Amino acid sequence: MGTALFPSRAYAEYAAGLQFSDLPSDVVEFCKLILLDSIGTAAAASGVISRSNKIVSYAGHALGAGESALWGYSDLVSPMAAAFANGALAHALNYDVLGAGYAGLIPSAVLAAADCANEPTSGRDVVTALAVGIELGARIQDAVSHIAKTYDRIIDGQLQTYFSCAVAAAKVMRLPADLIDNALGLALMQAAGSMQVTLDGDPEAKAYYGGFPNQAGLQSALLARGELQAACNAFSGKAGLFPLFYDTQMADDALLSGLADRYLLRRVRFKRWPCSAAFSELMTVAYDIKRMTRLRPDDIARIEIVTSPAMRVWFEPSSLRRAPQNAAAAGNSAPFTIATILANGDFTLSDLTQDGLMQPSVLQIASRIEVRFHGDLNESSKLIVTTTQGVVIERDIEASSHSKLPWLNAEGARIKFKQCLDRAHDKSLIERANEIADLIESLDELADFRQLNRVLAGSVWETR
């Protein structure tokens, strides 16, 4: 890669040249697990959130029929409809993977783009495209990691994923470097991700933001394949991704250093809890208190949380955070998730259903949570529980910052996948859970990835 290349063109050159044989074995396994997790979290959302039916209905009617599988529904739609709907559902429960960009949002664009390829797409092609897209997402995230998180401007998971989906979709369609560069330019033209919906309490549409970058990513790749010219300095130009949205230009090294040698996607983490990880340390402390004290809801008189002002968005508006009205709001509510753990001992998919949102014991505890935002960066964050007997239980938040509790290992991720499929809208999907998992495990051996589509779609594929 020449030093004169814009960073977006340099990454396009890397993406176009990467072969499956270049990938380390652990990177291949991570990509498979991310695909497994993404399908699982989407399937769970199809059954847990009733409003998901509206998303799927829109996708099918507005974006057309075809032979791409809808995860969780066993329906077939057009690739564009699948990119939008599956991408929307994959993040709807805030249960997708973290740590390597927003990797759980990328598989839907890859599989949809594979359905648009001009020749059969192998499982190895899918894995390689996933690696290309996930690695870009991880590097974009790393490039802005020095910027203090304020949670008041941008939904990073939406904004950054436009580029990840575009490059991954272009790769699986076997586009050369100049056309991949066009796809990245087209992604920049569509990129968005305002945090205002979260600041105002997470109306239900916020849950589905993953649909937009997936649809745009596939659209970018398709337009680039048609040789629509859009190549530009998409990352570092004056109005490129980093200067425009992050007010930084020091990103080139983070994007390009060690490509093909150092895979940041190895940082991926699989969530235990279906909610934002921003307050996972608070949840870990609550979990430890519940486990060690066995407090009942009626034992709790007051809870005080001392934390950074940057965490304000997860506590306010306080009335909505204490009693969220939908799954998206619940997953972004520190008071609700903490109260659920203190009431039930854990936070699960059941707590995001309509019945789960109305649990009297949870709402009772949530109403007793008060938060104080400290102004001193050196002041520690705490969770303080006062019982009705006057006992004060105080825990330091930093002590849990390295806990492994919020994260699952590979075996835990596989168990989570089956639990997610058990929640799917299509109740027959759980019967095919082992077959789906086995196909993904052996993805690098599939000559035609559509075999996975067939199993995901079930009987609908046979009657199409």
C-alpha positions, -999 to 999 in steps of 0.1 A, spaced: 0 0 0 15 33 -11 18 61 14 1 85 -10 -32 66 -8 -60 80 13 -67 58 43 -100 47 28 -83 36 -4 -55 19 15 -81 -1 35 -99 -9 3 -66 -23 -11 -62 -45 19 -98 -57 18 -97 -66 -18 -65 -85 -14 -73 -105 17 -78 -142 13 -93 -168 36 -59 -185 38 -45 -153 53 -67 -155 83 -54 -169 116 -75 -198 129 -87 -180 160 -98 -151 138 -119 -175 117 -135 -189 149 -143 -155 162 -160 -146 130 -181 -178 132 -191 -171 168 -200 -135 159 -223 -147 131 -239 -173 154 -244 -146 181 -259 -121 156 -284 -146 142 -293 -156 178 -299 -120 191 -320 -112 160 -341 -143 165 -346 -134 202 -358 -99 192 -383 -113 168 -402 -130 196 -394 -108 227 -404 -75 211 -438 -76 194 -431 -44 175 -404 -63 155 -433 -76 134 -438 -41 121 -402 -38 111 -404 -72 92 -437 -62 76 -422 -30 63 -391 -47 50 -411 -73 31 -436 -49 16 -414 -19 9 -382 -37 -1 -396 -68 -17 -396 -106 -18 -367 -128 -27 -346 -157 -13 -328 -142 17 -337 -155 51 -353 -134 78 -337 -144 111 -363 -155 136 -392 -156 112 -383 -183 86 -395 -160 59 -378 -152 26 -374 -116 14 -351 -96 -9 -315 -91 0 -322 -54 8 -351 -63 30 -330 -89 48 -301 -65 53 -325 -39 69 -347 -62 90 -319 -86 102 -296 -56 110 -325 -40 129 -333 -71 149 -296 -80 157 -292 -50 180 -329 -45 190 -323 -62 224 -289 -46 230 -276 -82 233 -251 -82 204 -213 -85 209 -190 -56 219 -153 -49 220 -145 -52 183 -163 -22 170 -200 -32 167 -193 -65 151 -228 -80 158 -243 -56 133 -222 -67 103 -233 -103 95 -267 -92 82 -252 -71 55 -227 -98 46 -253 -125 41 -276 -102 22 -247 -91 -1 -238 -128 -7 -273 -132 -21 -265 -105 -46 -232 -120 -57 -229 -129 -94 -217 -164 -86 -221 -188 -57 -206 -176 -24 -187 -201 -3 -186 -201 35 -150 -191 33 -160 -160 13 -185 -151 40 -159 -155 68 -133 -134 49 -159 -106 44 -169 -107 80 -132 -104 90 -127 -74 67 -158 -56 80 -154 -64 117 -117 -55 116 -125 -21 101 -151 -15 127 -127 -24 155 -101 -1 141 -125 28 137 -135 23 173 -99 22 184 -91 54 164 -115 74 185 -109 56 218 -88 85 231 -119 108 230 -137 108 263 -172 92 260 -200 117 268 -230 97 255 -246 130 243 -238 134 206 -234 103 185 -246 67 186 -213 52 176 -227 18 169 -249 33 142 -225 57 127 -194 36 125 -212 5 112 -221 22 79 -184 18 69 -180 -17 83 -211 -30 65 -202 -13 32 -167 -28 30 -179 -62 41 -207 -63 16 -183 -51 -12 -158 -78 -2 -183 -107 -3 -194 -94 -37 -158 -97 -48 -154 -61 -58 -119 -48 -66 -102 -21 -45 -113 9 -66 -150 -2 -63 -146 -9 -26 -132 26 -22 -164 39 -40 -185 19 -15 -167 36 14 -174 70 -1 -210 61 -6 -212 50 31 -199 84 42 -227 101 22 -253 82 41 -237 80 75 -258 91 105 -264 84 142 -278 111 164 -280 103 201 -311 125 206 -335 95 206 -316 81 236 -313 115 254 -351 117 252 -357 83 268 -354 58 239 -386 57 219 -391 22 204 -375 30 171 -342 35 188 -340 -3 192 -338 -8 155 -310 16 144 -289 -13 132 -312 -16 102 -300 17 87 -263 10 83 -270 -25 70 -293 -13 43 -270 16 35 -239 -7 35 -255 -31 10 -268 -2 -11 -233 13 -11 -218 -20 -24 -244 -24 -51 -240 11 -63 -203 7 -63 -206 -25 -83 -225 -4 -109 -194 18 -110 -210 49 -94 -180 70 -86 -178 81 -50 -141 76 -40 -129 103 -16 -109 108 16 -138 92 35 -120 89 68 -96 117 72 -107 144 47 -119 178 61 -155 165 61 -146 128 64 -157 105 92 -131 115 119 -129 153 115 -166 157 109 -180 135 137 -151 132 161 -131 164 156 -99 144 151 -76 137 123 -51 115 141 -66 83 129 -46 70 100 -22 49 121 -50 33 141 -68 24 108 -38 10 89 -10 0 113 -4 -37 114 -30 -47 89 -30 -85 83 -7 -89 113 -26 -75 143 -63 -83 144 -82 -60 168 -113 -81 163 -98 -105 188 -111 -80 214 -147 -92 208 -168 -99 239 -201 -118 241 -227 -103 264 -242 -121 293 -269 -94 298 -293 -80 271 -286 -43 278 -261 -16 274 -226 -25 286 -220 12 297 -232 4 332 -222 -33 334 -199 -25 363 -229 -12 383 -248 -43 374 -219 -65 386 -219 -48 419 -256 -52 423 -253 -89 414 -226 -94 440 -248 -76 467 -278 -98 458 -257 -130 458 -241 -123 492 -270 -107 511 -301 -124 496 -319 -91 501 -356 -92 493 -373 -62 475 -391 -52 508 -357 -52 526 -345 -23 505 -353 12 517 -330 33 495 -303 29 469 -278 57 461 -255 55 431 -225 79 429 -211 80 393 -197 102 366 -217 129 349 -210 111 316 -234 84 328 -263 108 330 -280 95 299 -286 61 315 -304 76 344 -324 104 328 -352 113 322 -356 97 356 -393 88 353 -387 69 320 -355 52 333 -372 40 364 -402 26 346 -392 21 309 -420 16 284 -403 -6 259 -374 -30 256 -350 -5 241 -356 19 270 -352 -9 295 -319 -20 280 -306 15 283 -318 21 318 -293 17 347 -320 20 374 -342 -7 358 -315 -32 351 -300 -28 386 -334 -30 402 -341 -62 383 -309 -78 395 -316 -68 431 -351 -82 428 -345 -114 407 -308 -121 410 -302 -117 373 -313 -98 342 -326 -119 313 -346 -118 281 -378 -123 301 -373 -90 318 -376 -72 284 -410 -86 276 -441 -66 283 -447 -86 315 -411 -82 325 -413 -44 322 -442 -44 346 -428 -65 375 -440 -48 407 -409 -57 428 -386 -43 401 -405 -11 397 -406 -7 435 -368 -10 438 -362 13 408 -384 40 424 -360 40 454 -328 46 433 -313 80 435 -282 90 416 -255 117 424 -231 127 397 -198 136 411 -177 164 396 -143 151 406 -126 128 382 -107 113 411 -137 105 431 -147 68 431 -181 56 419 -202 37 444 -234 18 449 -249 22 484 -279 1 495 -297 11 528 -320 -16 542 -352 -10 561 -333 -21 592 -308 7 587 -279 -15 575 -258 3 549 -241 -19 522 -215 1 502 -196 -12 472 -169 5 452 -176 4 414 -140 3 403 -135 -29 422 -157 -47 396 -142 -30 365 -122 -61 356 -149 -86 364 -156 -113 338 -192 -117 350 -208 -96 322 -191 -116 295 -194 -151 281 -168 -175 269 -172 -194 236 -193 -222 252 -214 -197 270 -220 -179 237 -232 -212 221 -256 -217 250 -269 -182 247 -275 -188 210 -299 -217 218 -316 -196 245 -322 -169 219 -336 -192 193 -360 -205 220 -375 -170 220 -379 -166 183 -412 -157 166 -409 -189 146 -413 -215 173 -399 -242 150 -365 -225 148 -353 -240 181 -357 -274 166 -331 -265 140 -307 -249 165 -281 -276 165 -282 -278 127 -277 -241 124 -249 -241 149 -232 -270 132 -234 -253 98 -218 -221 111 -191 -241 129 -182 -258 96 -188 -226 75 -154 -228 60 -163 -261 45 -195 -250 27 -192 -246 -10 -224 -226 -11 -235 -206 19 -271 -207 8 -273 -241 26 -274 -219 58 -302 -199 43 -322 -231 37 -319 -242 73 -327 -207 87 -358 -205 64 -370 -241 72 -401 -253 54 -406 -219 37 -375 -226 15 -390 -259 3 -423 -242 -7 -409 -211 -22 
